[in-house]
Amino acid sequence: MQILEDIKNLYLAQGSTRYGENVTQLEHALQTAQLAIEDGYDDEFIAACFLHDIGHLHYAEGLAQKNIDGEHEELGAKYLSSAFSENVTEPIRLHVAAKRYLCATEPEYHDTLSKASKHSLKLQGGVYTAEEVQEFEKNSLFEKAVKLRIYDDRGKILDLKVINFDEILVLLKKITNTPFTVS
């Protein structure tokens, strides 16, 4: 399956880009995955954590800085759906909604967001209403989306020791069960 080679090449080509945070896209993805590893999550959730912002990598320039919501979560989930299960793609698709949800259900959460995340929150529709909270909670994977969101927020630390990129590629190969050469 070509998608694993595409993912590898996409991160090699675009992973050094930044989108308003202190770390690169690749550093952020690896840190988010590392947090899931440390908490003992399964390979599919670790993959979701690593791949959650892959939709950003499809843009040469950051859209949030241009006050445009590129719906990276939808783009990423759709892109990955040909090779990964819903256990991977659904938390990715919902991780922006989870930010809106957390701002509604835990008001102090908003204050923990980075400047870039606060800016993108506005572009993404703002804080959920009570009705939107109830609808979000109906999704069977909403709790994983919330956990992914929390890791997303925490995965922005300079020089953090994390899993290496090749190990993540091996994990992706394992859960897609496709032929792929890491190196």
QUILINZI-V680597 format. One record per residue. N is the residue number from 1. RES is the residue in three letters. SS is DSSP state (alpha for helix, beta for strand, coil for the rest). OMEGA is omega as a letter, one per 30 degrees, with the letter a starting at -180 (NA if undefined). BURIAL is + if it has 16 or more other ideal C-beta (glycine too) atoms within 10 Angstrom, else -. Layout:
# QUILINZI-V680597
n=N res=RES ss=SS omega=OMEGA burial=BURIAL
n=N res=RES ss=SS omega=OMEGA burial=BURIAL
This chain:
# QUILINZI-V680597
n=1 res=MET ss=coil omega=a burial=-
n=2 res=GLN ss=alpha omega=a burial=-
n=3 res=ILE ss=alpha omega=l burial=+
n=4 res=LEU ss=alpha omega=l burial=+
n=5 res=GLU ss=alpha omega=l burial=-
n=6 res=ASP ss=alpha omega=l burial=-
n=7 res=ILE ss=alpha omega=l burial=+
n=8 res=LYS ss=alpha omega=a burial=+
n=9 res=ASN ss=alpha omega=l burial=-
n=10 res=LEU ss=alpha omega=l burial=+
n=11 res=TYR ss=alpha omega=l burial=+
n=12 res=LEU ss=alpha omega=a burial=-
n=13 res=ALA ss=alpha omega=a burial=-
n=14 res=GLN ss=alpha omega=a burial=+
n=15 res=GLY ss=coil omega=a burial=+
n=16 res=SER ss=coil omega=l burial=-
n=17 res=THR ss=coil omega=l burial=-
n=18 res=ARG ss=coil omega=a burial=-
n=19 res=TYR ss=coil omega=l burial=+
n=20 res=GLY ss=coil omega=l burial=-
n=21 res=GLU ss=coil omega=a burial=-
n=22 res=ASN ss=coil omega=a burial=-
n=23 res=VAL ss=coil omega=l burial=+
n=24 res=THR ss=coil omega=l burial=+
n=25 res=GLN ss=alpha omega=a burial=+
n=26 res=LEU ss=alpha omega=l burial=+
n=27 res=GLU ss=alpha omega=a burial=+
n=28 res=HIS ss=alpha omega=a burial=+
n=29 res=ALA ss=alpha omega=l burial=+
n=30 res=LEU ss=alpha omega=l burial=+
n=31 res=GLN ss=alpha omega=l burial=+
n=32 res=THR ss=alpha omega=l burial=+
n=33 res=ALA ss=alpha omega=a burial=+
n=34 res=GLN ss=alpha omega=l burial=+
n=35 res=LEU ss=alpha omega=l burial=+
n=36 res=ALA ss=alpha omega=l burial=+
n=37 res=ILE ss=alpha omega=a burial=+
n=38 res=GLU ss=alpha omega=l burial=-
n=39 res=ASP ss=coil omega=l burial=-
n=40 res=GLY ss=coil omega=l burial=-
n=41 res=TYR ss=coil omega=a burial=+
n=42 res=ASP ss=coil omega=a burial=-
n=43 res=ASP ss=alpha omega=a burial=-
n=44 res=GLU ss=alpha omega=l burial=+
n=45 res=PHE ss=alpha omega=l burial=+
n=46 res=ILE ss=alpha omega=l burial=+
n=47 res=ALA ss=alpha omega=l burial=+
n=48 res=ALA ss=alpha omega=l burial=+
n=49 res=CYS ss=alpha omega=l burial=+
n=50 res=PHE ss=alpha omega=a burial=+
n=51 res=LEU ss=alpha omega=a burial=+
n=52 res=HIS ss=coil omega=a burial=+
n=53 res=ASP ss=coil omega=a burial=+
n=54 res=ILE ss=alpha omega=l burial=+
n=55 res=GLY ss=alpha omega=l burial=+
n=56 res=HIS ss=alpha omega=a burial=+
n=57 res=LEU ss=alpha omega=l burial=+
n=58 res=HIS ss=alpha omega=l burial=-
n=59 res=TYR ss=coil omega=l burial=+
n=60 res=ALA ss=coil omega=a burial=-
n=61 res=GLU ss=coil omega=l burial=-
n=62 res=GLY ss=coil omega=a burial=+
n=63 res=LEU ss=coil omega=a burial=+
n=64 res=ALA ss=alpha omega=l burial=+
n=65 res=GLN ss=alpha omega=l burial=-
n=66 res=LYS ss=alpha omega=a burial=-
n=67 res=ASN ss=coil omega=l burial=-
n=68 res=ILE ss=coil omega=l burial=-
n=69 res=ASP ss=coil omega=a burial=-
n=70 res=GLY ss=coil omega=a burial=+
n=71 res=GLU ss=coil omega=a burial=+
n=72 res=HIS ss=alpha omega=a burial=+
n=73 res=GLU ss=alpha omega=l burial=+
n=74 res=GLU ss=alpha omega=l burial=-
n=75 res=LEU ss=alpha omega=a burial=+
n=76 res=GLY ss=alpha omega=a burial=+
n=77 res=ALA ss=alpha omega=l burial=+
n=78 res=LYS ss=alpha omega=l burial=-
n=79 res=TYR ss=alpha omega=a burial=+
n=80 res=LEU ss=alpha omega=a burial=+
n=81 res=SER ss=coil omega=l burial=+
n=82 res=SER ss=coil omega=a burial=-
n=83 res=ALA ss=coil omega=a burial=+
n=84 res=PHE ss=coil omega=a burial=+
n=85 res=SER ss=coil omega=l burial=-
n=86 res=GLU ss=alpha omega=l burial=-
n=87 res=ASN ss=alpha omega=l burial=+
n=88 res=VAL ss=alpha omega=a burial=+
n=89 res=THR ss=alpha omega=a burial=+
n=90 res=GLU ss=alpha omega=l burial=+
n=91 res=PRO ss=alpha omega=l burial=+
n=92 res=ILE ss=alpha omega=a burial=+
n=93 res=ARG ss=alpha omega=a burial=+
n=94 res=LEU ss=alpha omega=a burial=+
n=95 res=HIS ss=alpha omega=l burial=+
n=96 res=VAL ss=alpha omega=l burial=+
n=97 res=ALA ss=alpha omega=l burial=+
n=98 res=ALA ss=alpha omega=l burial=+
n=99 res=LYS ss=alpha omega=l burial=+
n=100 res=ARG ss=alpha omega=l burial=+
n=101 res=TYR ss=alpha omega=a burial=+
n=102 res=LEU ss=alpha omega=l burial=+
n=103 res=CYS ss=alpha omega=l burial=+
n=104 res=ALA ss=alpha omega=a burial=+
n=105 res=THR ss=alpha omega=l burial=-
n=106 res=GLU ss=coil omega=a burial=-
n=107 res=PRO ss=coil omega=l burial=-
n=108 res=GLU ss=coil omega=l burial=-
n=109 res=TYR ss=alpha omega=a burial=+
n=110 res=HIS ss=alpha omega=a burial=-
n=111 res=ASP ss=alpha omega=l burial=-
n=112 res=THR ss=alpha omega=a burial=-
n=113 res=LEU ss=coil omega=l burial=+
n=114 res=SER ss=coil omega=l burial=-
n=115 res=LYS ss=alpha omega=a burial=-
n=116 res=ALA ss=alpha omega=l burial=+
n=117 res=SER ss=alpha omega=l burial=+
n=118 res=LYS ss=alpha omega=l burial=-
n=119 res=HIS ss=alpha omega=a burial=-
n=120 res=SER ss=alpha omega=l burial=+
n=121 res=LEU ss=alpha omega=l burial=+
n=122 res=LYS ss=alpha omega=a burial=-
n=123 res=LEU ss=alpha omega=a burial=+
n=124 res=GLN ss=coil omega=l burial=+
n=125 res=GLY ss=coil omega=l burial=-
n=126 res=GLY ss=coil omega=a burial=-
n=127 res=VAL ss=coil omega=l burial=+
n=128 res=TYR ss=coil omega=l burial=+
n=129 res=THR ss=coil omega=l burial=-
n=130 res=ALA ss=alpha omega=l burial=-
n=131 res=GLU ss=alpha omega=l burial=-
n=132 res=GLU ss=alpha omega=l burial=-
n=133 res=VAL ss=alpha omega=a burial=-
n=134 res=GLN ss=alpha omega=l burial=-
n=135 res=GLU ss=alpha omega=l burial=-
n=136 res=PHE ss=alpha omega=a burial=+
n=137 res=GLU ss=coil omega=l burial=-
n=138 res=LYS ss=coil omega=l burial=-
n=139 res=ASN ss=coil omega=a burial=-
n=140 res=SER ss=coil omega=a burial=-
n=141 res=LEU ss=coil omega=a burial=+
n=142 res=PHE ss=alpha omega=a burial=+
n=143 res=GLU ss=alpha omega=l burial=-
n=144 res=LYS ss=alpha omega=l burial=+
n=145 res=ALA ss=alpha omega=l burial=+
n=146 res=VAL ss=alpha omega=l burial=+
n=147 res=LYS ss=alpha omega=l burial=+
n=148 res=LEU ss=alpha omega=l burial=+
n=149 res=ARG ss=alpha omega=l burial=+
n=150 res=ILE ss=alpha omega=l burial=+
n=151 res=TYR ss=alpha omega=l burial=+
n=152 res=ASP ss=alpha omega=a burial=+
n=153 res=ASP ss=alpha omega=a burial=+
n=154 res=ARG ss=alpha omega=a burial=-
n=155 res=GLY ss=coil omega=a burial=+
n=156 res=LYS ss=coil omega=a burial=+
n=157 res=ILE ss=coil omega=l burial=-
n=158 res=LEU ss=coil omega=l burial=-
n=159 res=ASP ss=coil omega=l burial=-
n=160 res=LEU ss=coil omega=l burial=-
n=161 res=LYS ss=coil omega=a burial=-
n=162 res=VAL ss=coil omega=l burial=+
n=163 res=ILE ss=coil omega=l burial=+
n=164 res=ASN ss=coil omega=a burial=-
n=165 res=PHE ss=alpha omega=l burial=+
n=166 res=ASP ss=alpha omega=l burial=-
n=167 res=GLU ss=alpha omega=l burial=-
n=168 res=ILE ss=alpha omega=l burial=+
n=169 res=LEU ss=alpha omega=l burial=+
n=170 res=VAL ss=alpha omega=l burial=-
n=171 res=LEU ss=alpha omega=l burial=+
n=172 res=LEU ss=alpha omega=l burial=+
n=173 res=LYS ss=alpha omega=a burial=+
n=174 res=LYS ss=alpha omega=a burial=-
n=175 res=ILE ss=alpha omega=l burial=+
n=176 res=THR ss=alpha omega=l burial=+
n=177 res=ASN ss=coil omega=a burial=-
n=178 res=THR ss=coil omega=l burial=-
n=179 res=PRO ss=coil omega=a burial=-
n=180 res=PHE ss=coil omega=l burial=+
n=181 res=THR ss=coil omega=a burial=-
n=182 res=VAL ss=coil omega=a burial=-
n=183 res=SER ss=coil omega=NA burial=-
